[in-house]
Amino acid sequence: MCRTAVVSGCLLAVPLCASVPFDDARADEPLFGYVKTTDLLPQGKWELEQWITNRYRQSQGSYTDVEMRTELEYGITNDLKGSVYLNYSYVNARANDVNGGTSGLNIPENHDPTQPYRATRYDGVSGELVYRVLSPYKDPIGLAFYFEPSIGPRSSEIELRVIAQKNFLDDRLVFAANLWTEYEWEKKEGNPSLAPDDPEFSPRTEKATQLEFDLGVSYRFAPRWSAGLEFRNHNEFAGHTWNHSNQEHTAYFFGPNVHYASEKWWATLTCLWQTHAKAFSEDNRLNTVNGKVYGDEHTRIDGLRLLIGYLF
C-alpha cells in the first residue's frame, strides 16, 4: 500500500516537471509528513491544510485508524505563525490485539473484545504557535520553537518542540531535526467487567509524557518535486516525567516521503514503518510481538500520512 503510493507519486513527477524552474518552489510548505521545518508562511498570508493519517495494521486481524486534521494557518509576521486545528478520526478494528480480541489503540476499554469495533469520532481542537529565531536562508542554521495545546472529549495535550534546519546545494537539499515532548491527560472510561479493586475498573484520568527525536532529509530532484526519508524515535513515560524508571517503551520508525508544490497548492506523502521497539512496562511487554509494540501504542505502518495545502 505505502510502497505503491510513494512509487506512483514519484513516477507522476516526470511529465509534470518539464520547463518549470527550480526557483518556483516555495519555501513555506512542509517537505516532510512528520518532521517540521523552520519554513513559515509570509506575513499576512493564509493557508488551509488537510491532514489524513492512516495508522494501519497491528499484530493480527485488521486495524485501521484514520486520523484527520483540518488546519487554518496565518502568517502573523515573517517569523511567527499561528494555526487552529479541528481534529477527528475513524477507527475500524477486528481481532487486532495479541490475544485475537478487538482492543487497544483508540478502542474504548469497555468494548466487548469478541466483537468488531467501528466508530467515527470528534477528537477536539488544537492551537499552534511557531516562532523562528534563526532562518536557514540568512543564518548558518534555522531554529524555531513550537507550541501546540489541544483539548478534546477524551484527552488534552500540550506539545513543545525545538526545530532545527540546515540547507545545502542552493536550498535543494534540506536536513531537519526535531526534539519534542508532549504532556497528556487521557480520560479512561473504565472497564466494569474487571474486579472492583483493579485500577482499570473505574473511570479515571491518566497522565503520560511523550519524548521524541525526529530526523528528515529531502532533496529537490526536479522542478517542484522533492523526495526524502524520515526517522522517528518515540519514547513514552507514565506520569509527567522523563524518569527512566517510569519509561513504558521506546519505538523506532523509518520511511520515505515525496512532495509536490505548485504556485497555489502543495501535497506531501510520507509512509513510516515501525522497525523495532523495546518495551519496559509490563503492559507494553505483553503487547510486543516480533520486536514491535502494539496494544494501545502503535501500529505496523505508523503511519501513512498525506498533507494537502492551499495558499490564499
N, C-alpha and C positions, 0 to 999 in steps of 0.2 A: 504493500500500500504506500508506505513512505518513499521507498526507492523509486517506484513508478512515477509518483508525483514530482519528485525532485528532478529525475532524468527528463521527464516530459517538459518541465519548465525550462531546463537548460536548452533543450532542442528547439523550443519555440523562440529562443533568443536569436537564432541565426537569421530568419527572414526579416525580423523587426529592427535589427540594429544597424542596418546599412545607412550610410550617409548622415548619421546623427553624431555630432561632435561630442567628445568626452566631456567637454566643459558644460554641456547641457544638464548633466546630472546634478540635482540639488543636494545640499548638504544638511537638510533638516529632517529627512525621513530615515527611519531605522533600518540599518543594514542587517540587523540580527532579530531573531524572534524572541530571545531570552536575555541576551546581553545588551545593556543600554550603553549609549554613547553620549558624548558631551554636545552633540549637534542639536540645536534648538530652533524653534520657529522664529523668524524675524519679528521684530516689534510690530504689533498691530495686525498680525496675520492670524487667521482661524484655520483649524483643520478638524475634520470629522474622521474618526478612526474606528474601524471594527476589528475586534479580536475574535478568533474562533480557535479554540484549543481542544483537540481530541486526545484525552488520556485513555489509551487503548490496551486492552488485554491484561489479565493478571495471571495467577498461577495455572488456572484451568478454566473450563467453561467459557462464558462470554462476558465481556465487560466493556462498556463504552461510557465515558464521562465527558460530555461536550460542554466546556466552559466558555461562555461568551461575555464580552465586554464591549459596550459602546461608549466611546470616549470623545469628548469635545475639548480641543486644546486651543489655547490663546497665548500669543507671544506678548507678555506684559512689557518686557524690554528685550533687547537682543540677547541678554544674559539671564533672563528669568522667564520661565514658562509655567503656566497654570493649567490644570486639567480637571474635569469631573468625569466620572465613570458611572454607568449603570451596569450592574453585574447580574447575570442569570445563567442557568445551566440546564442540561438534560442528562439524566442517568438511566442506563438500561443494562441490567445485570442478571445473570442466571448461573448458578453453581460456580461462582468465580473464586471462592476462598480455598484455602489449602485443604480443608476438610470436605470439599464438594458442596458446601452450602452457599447461599446467597447472602453475603455480608461484607462489611469493610468500608472502603473509601466512599464517602458521601452517601452511605446507606444507613438509615436510622438503626440504632441499637435494638429497638423493639420490633424490627421487621422479622417475620417468620422466615428462617433461613431455608425452609423447604420450598418456598415459593419464589418465583422471579420477582424482580423489583424494577419498576419504571416510574419516573417522575420528571416533571418539568418544574423548575424552582426559580423563585426570585431570591438572589443571594445578597442584595444590598447595594449600597452606593460607596464610591471612593472619591477622594480628592487627591491632588498631586501638585507639588511644587518642585521645580528643578532650578537650581541656581548654579550658573557656571562662573568659576573664578579664574580659570585659565582656558584659552582657546588653542586647539591643536594647530590652527592656521596662523596664529600670531606668536605663540609661546612654544617652548621646547616640548611641552606635553599638555594635553587637555585635562582639566579637572573640574568636576561638578559634584554637587551634593543634592540628594533626592529625599523627599519626604512624602509618604503616602499613608493617610489614615483611611480605614474602611469600617463601615458599620452595617450590620445585617441582622436578620432574624435568628440566624444560627451561630454567627461568630462575629467578632470585631478584631481588627488588627491595626498595628502601627508598623510601617516598614521604613527603615532608614538605610540609605545606600550611598556609598562613595564610588564615583565613576571616574575612570582614567582612560585616556585615549591617546594613541600615537599614530601619526600618519607618515607614510613613505611614498616614494615614486610619484611625486606631484599629486598626492592625496588619493591615488588609485588603490594603494594597499593600506588597510586600516586594522590596527590592533586595538582591542578594548578589553578592559578588566573591571569587574565589579566586585566589591565586598559589601555584603548587605546582611542585615539582621531584621527579623520580624517578631514582634511580641503579639501573641494571640490569646484571646479569650473565647473559648469554644463552649457553646451551650449543648450539653448532652441531655437527651430525653429520658434516659434511664431504661432499664430492662426489667419489668416486673416478673419475668419468668425466672429470675435468679433468686438466690436466697436473700432475705432482707438485710443480712449483715455483709453482703457483697458490696464493694464500693461502687459498682455499676448498677445497683438496684434502683436508686433514686435519681431524679433529675439533679444536675449539678453543672457548674462551670469549671472547665479545666483550663489551666494556664499552660502555654507552651512557648518555646522560643526556637526560631529557626536561624541558623547561621550558614551563609553560603558564599562560595567563591566561584565566580564565573569568568571565563575567558572566551574571546572570539577573535577570529581573523577573517577579513573579507577582502577580495580583490576584484576590481572593476575590469573584467576581461573583455568587455565590448561596450560600445556606447549604450548607456542606460542600464546595463546589466552587470550585476556583481554576484559572486558566489564565494562561499567560505565554509568554515567549521566553527562549531560552538562546543564548549565544555562546561559542565556544572559539577561542583562538589557540594552536596546538600547535607547539612547536619541538623539534627533536631534534638531538643533538650526538654525535659519535663520542668515545668515552672518557668519563671522569668529569670533564668540564669544561664551562663555558659559553663557552669561547673562540670568537669568531666564525669563526675560521679552521677550526674543527672542526664548524661547523654543517652539517647534512645537508639540512634543509628547514625551511620554515615553512608551516603549513596553517591554514585558517580554516573554521569550521563554524557553522551557524546553523539554528535551527528552533524549533517550538512545543512547549509542554507542556500537559498537563491533569492535574489532581489531584483526587481524591475522598477524604474522610476521614469515617468513622463513629466511633462510640464505641470500638470494639474493633479495627477494621482500616482500612487505607487502601490506595490504589493511585495510582501516578504513571506517566504515559506521556509519553515525550519522543522526538521524531524530529529528528535533525540531519543536514543535508546538507553535504557538502564543497563550499563555494562557490568557493574558489580556493586555490592553493598556489604556492610558489616553491621550486624545487629548487636546492641548492648543490653537492652531491656529484655525481660522475659517475654513480653507480648510480641516484640519485634522478632525475637529468635523463633517463636512459634510460627511466625508468618514469613519466614525466609525459606525460599526454595531455589536450589541451584545457584546460591550466592547472590540472590536478588530479594529485596524486601518488598512485600505486598501488603496485605491487610488493609488498614485504613491510611496507608502512607503513599505507595507508589504503584505504577503500572509498568508493563514491559516497554511500551512506547510511551514516554512521559515527557513530552507528547509531540503530536503533530500540530504545529501552530501556524495559522495563516493570519497575517495582518494586512489590512487594506486601508489606505488613507486617501482623503480628498481634500485638497487645499482650496480655500475660498476667501 
